[in-house]
Amino acid sequence: MSDGAPPLATTLRALAEILGEYDVDSAVLGGVAANVYRGAARTTFDVDLLVTVDHTSMAAIAESAEMEGWRIDYLHPDGRMVRISHDEMGCADLIAVETDYQRTALERALPENFGGDLTVRVLAVEDIIVHKLLAQRPQDDADIAAILEAGKPMDVDYLEHWMREWGVADRFTAIRERLAVRPAPDRAPRTEGNDNR
């Protein structure tokens, strides 16, 4: 990209315009969504969107994106995902809803303002955690830890249900245990008469 990554709002607005041509439902997941729930955002340049394709196909969406100047970097042979990029608009992975769980997660997505009049739905915090447990990458574990440290309220029963369904509860427990044993930052002992002034 010519002058670095475009503002996130630019990418989201451009994607919304493409998807607006179709009868689809969508919500942000991945690192962009995790930043909504973390205490401090991390740098991420890719947008991940969960998309319903009941009335269209990922190939059709990819074709529309290409007509708007996006490059098709990858289209999954089964049509479950397309990766697109644009020099001015950024890059995105569009992931087709395939499971009952994904449909449930999409129904639970919440509106989030990304500046001005741009409001985009984002997966709920519980569903971000489940998706990141399924992805099983070091950065996903770090995002989960940051979300837990931020103390966001969550529906524990819902989270535990889907962690059991997907067999990832042990991974979540391990992340929580690592947080519990994390040592406190070193501090010089403070003694009377010596306050380092």
C-alpha positions as CSV (number, residue, x, y, z in Angstrom):
1,M,0.0,0.0,0.0
2,S,1.4,3.4,-1.0
3,D,1.3,5.4,2.2
4,G,0.9,2.7,4.8
5,A,-2.3,1.0,5.8
6,P,-5.5,3.0,5.2
7,P,-7.6,4.0,8.2
8,L,-9.8,1.1,9.5
9,A,-13.0,3.1,8.8
10,T,-12.0,3.4,5.1
11,T,-11.7,-0.3,4.8
12,L,-14.9,-1.1,6.7
13,R,-16.9,1.5,4.7
14,A,-15.7,0.1,1.4
15,L,-16.5,-3.5,2.4
16,A,-20.0,-2.4,3.5
17,E,-20.6,-0.9,0.1
18,I,-19.7,-4.1,-1.6
19,L,-21.8,-6.3,0.7
20,G,-24.6,-3.8,0.4
21,E,-25.3,-5.1,-3.1
22,Y,-26.3,-8.4,-1.7
23,D,-28.8,-9.8,0.8
24,V,-26.2,-10.7,3.3
25,D,-25.6,-10.3,7.0
26,S,-22.1,-9.7,8.3
27,A,-20.1,-8.9,11.4
28,V,-16.4,-8.2,12.1
29,L,-14.3,-10.8,13.9
30,G,-10.6,-11.4,14.3
31,G,-8.1,-8.8,15.5
32,V,-10.2,-5.8,14.7
33,A,-13.1,-7.1,16.8
34,A,-10.7,-8.2,19.6
35,N,-9.5,-4.6,19.9
36,V,-13.1,-3.6,20.8
37,Y,-12.8,-5.7,24.0
38,R,-9.1,-5.4,24.8
39,G,-7.9,-2.8,27.3
40,A,-5.3,-1.5,24.8
41,A,-5.7,-2.0,21.0
42,R,-3.0,-3.8,19.1
43,T,-2.0,-2.9,15.6
44,T,-3.8,-4.9,12.9
45,F,-4.3,-4.1,9.3
46,D,-6.6,-6.9,8.1
47,V,-10.3,-7.0,8.5
48,D,-12.1,-10.3,9.0
49,L,-15.8,-10.5,8.2
50,L,-18.2,-13.3,8.9
51,V,-20.7,-13.2,6.0
52,T,-24.0,-15.1,5.2
53,V,-24.0,-16.4,1.6
54,D,-27.5,-18.0,1.6
55,H,-28.7,-15.9,-1.3
56,T,-25.5,-15.4,-3.2
57,S,-22.0,-16.9,-3.4
58,M,-18.5,-15.8,-2.3
59,A,-17.5,-15.9,-5.9
60,A,-20.2,-13.4,-6.8
61,I,-19.0,-11.1,-3.9
62,A,-15.4,-11.5,-5.1
63,E,-16.4,-10.5,-8.6
64,S,-18.2,-7.4,-7.3
65,A,-15.1,-6.5,-5.3
66,E,-12.9,-7.0,-8.4
67,M,-15.1,-4.6,-10.4
68,E,-14.5,-2.0,-7.6
69,G,-10.7,-2.3,-8.0
70,W,-10.0,-5.0,-5.4
71,R,-7.6,-7.8,-6.2
72,I,-8.7,-11.3,-5.5
73,D,-5.8,-12.7,-3.6
74,Y,-7.4,-16.1,-2.8
75,L,-10.8,-17.7,-3.3
76,H,-11.2,-21.0,-1.4
77,P,-12.1,-23.8,-3.8
78,D,-15.2,-24.6,-1.8
79,G,-16.2,-20.9,-1.7
80,R,-16.0,-20.7,2.1
81,M,-13.6,-17.7,2.1
82,V,-12.2,-15.0,-0.2
83,R,-9.2,-12.8,0.6
84,I,-9.2,-9.4,-1.2
85,S,-6.9,-6.4,-1.2
86,H,-6.9,-2.9,-2.5
87,D,-4.0,-0.3,-2.6
88,E,-6.3,2.4,-1.2
89,M,-8.9,0.4,0.8
90,G,-6.8,-2.2,2.6
91,C,-7.3,-6.0,2.8
92,A,-10.0,-8.3,4.1
93,D,-10.9,-12.0,4.6
94,L,-14.6,-12.7,4.0
95,I,-15.6,-15.9,5.7
96,A,-18.8,-17.7,4.8
97,V,-21.2,-18.8,7.6
98,E,-21.3,-22.6,7.5
99,T,-22.2,-23.9,11.0
100,D,-25.1,-23.4,13.4
101,Y,-22.6,-21.9,15.8
102,Q,-21.5,-19.2,13.3
103,R,-25.2,-18.4,12.7
104,T,-25.7,-18.0,16.4
105,A,-22.6,-15.8,16.7
106,L,-23.8,-13.6,13.9
107,E,-27.2,-13.2,15.4
108,R,-25.6,-12.0,18.7
109,A,-23.3,-9.5,17.0
110,L,-23.5,-6.0,18.4
111,P,-23.3,-2.6,16.7
112,E,-20.0,-0.7,17.2
113,N,-19.2,2.8,16.0
114,F,-15.9,3.2,14.1
115,G,-16.1,6.9,13.7
116,G,-18.7,9.4,12.4
117,D,-21.7,7.7,11.0
118,L,-20.0,4.4,10.5
119,T,-21.5,1.7,12.6
120,V,-20.6,-1.9,11.9
121,R,-21.7,-5.1,13.8
122,V,-19.0,-6.9,15.7
123,L,-19.1,-10.3,17.2
124,A,-19.9,-10.4,21.0
125,V,-16.9,-10.9,23.3
126,E,-17.8,-14.5,24.0
127,D,-17.8,-15.4,20.3
128,I,-14.5,-13.6,19.8
129,I,-13.0,-15.8,22.5
130,V,-14.5,-19.0,21.0
131,H,-13.2,-18.1,17.5
132,K,-9.8,-17.3,18.8
133,L,-9.6,-20.5,20.8
134,L,-10.5,-22.4,17.5
135,A,-7.8,-20.5,15.6
136,Q,-5.1,-21.6,18.1
137,R,-2.4,-19.2,17.1
138,P,-0.1,-17.4,19.7
139,Q,-1.6,-14.0,18.8
140,D,-5.1,-15.4,19.4
141,D,-4.1,-16.6,22.9
142,A,-2.6,-13.1,23.5
143,D,-5.9,-11.5,22.4
144,I,-7.9,-13.7,24.8
145,A,-5.5,-12.9,27.7
146,A,-5.8,-9.1,27.0
147,I,-9.6,-9.4,26.9
148,L,-9.7,-11.3,30.2
149,E,-7.3,-8.7,31.7
150,A,-9.7,-5.9,30.6
151,G,-12.4,-7.5,32.7
152,K,-15.2,-7.3,30.1
153,P,-18.5,-8.7,31.4
154,M,-19.5,-11.8,29.6
155,D,-22.1,-14.6,29.5
156,V,-20.1,-17.4,31.2
157,D,-22.7,-20.1,30.6
158,Y,-22.9,-19.3,26.9
159,L,-19.1,-19.2,26.6
160,E,-18.6,-22.5,28.5
161,H,-21.3,-24.2,26.4
162,W,-19.6,-23.5,23.1
163,M,-16.1,-24.1,24.5
164,R,-17.3,-27.6,25.4
165,E,-19.0,-28.1,22.1
166,W,-15.8,-27.3,20.2
167,G,-13.5,-29.0,22.7
168,V,-11.4,-25.9,23.5
169,A,-12.2,-25.4,27.2
170,D,-8.8,-26.8,28.3
171,R,-7.1,-24.2,26.1
172,F,-9.1,-21.4,27.8
173,T,-8.3,-22.8,31.2
174,A,-4.6,-22.8,30.4
175,I,-4.7,-19.1,29.3
176,R,-6.5,-18.2,32.5
177,E,-3.9,-20.1,34.6
178,R,-1.0,-18.4,32.9
179,L,-2.6,-15.0,33.7
180,A,-3.0,-16.1,37.4
181,V,0.7,-16.9,37.8
182,R,2.1,-14.0,35.9
183,P,4.6,-12.3,38.2
184,A,4.0,-8.7,39.2
185,P,6.4,-6.1,37.8
186,D,9.6,-5.6,39.7
187,R,9.6,-2.7,42.1
188,A,12.4,-1.4,44.2
189,P,11.6,-1.8,47.9
190,R,10.5,1.4,49.5
191,T,12.0,2.2,52.9
192,E,11.4,5.1,55.3
193,G,13.7,8.0,54.6
194,N,14.6,6.7,51.1
195,D,11.9,7.8,48.6
196,N,14.4,8.2,45.8
197,R,13.8,11.9,45.5
